[in-house]
Amino acid sequence: MRIGRRHQASTMAGTPSDNLSRTGQHQGAIITLKKAIELDNRHFGAWRALAVTYRRLGDTAKATETMQEMLKLEPPDKYRTWAEGALDDT
């Protein structure tokens, strides 16, 4: 049985990347999240997690760029509202 790209992206963007980021392994989280986005560029949880990881690194420019890229994809309201609010804080 073949696993779909969306499922693969969800698996990568969930707990594994969050655990990497929370334990200070930010570069590993970034790599994992970028791969998830490559598999499914409409996985808005991955976009958000990537922006948060960049913020944890103190790279507000990359976090801002990530949120702006996500907004171009017209995400559902909960992600759009989050990104717009986060951008207002920068």
C-alpha positions, 0 to 999 in steps of 0.5 A: 500500500502506498502512503499519500503525499498529504499523509506523509507531510502530516506525519513529518510536520507533526510530532517529529518536527515539534519534538526537534524544535522543542529540544533545540534541534531547530535545523532538523525541524526546519529540514523536516518541515520544508520536506513536508511542505514540498510534499504538500504545500497546502499543509498549513500546520507545517507552514506555521510550525516552520515560522514558529521554529524560525522565531525560536531561532530569533530569525524574524526575517525568515519567520515573516517571509514564511508567514507571507508565503503561507498567506499567498496560498489563501489558508483557512481562517485559523491559519490566516488569522494567526499569521496576520496577527503574528505579522502585526507583532513584528 
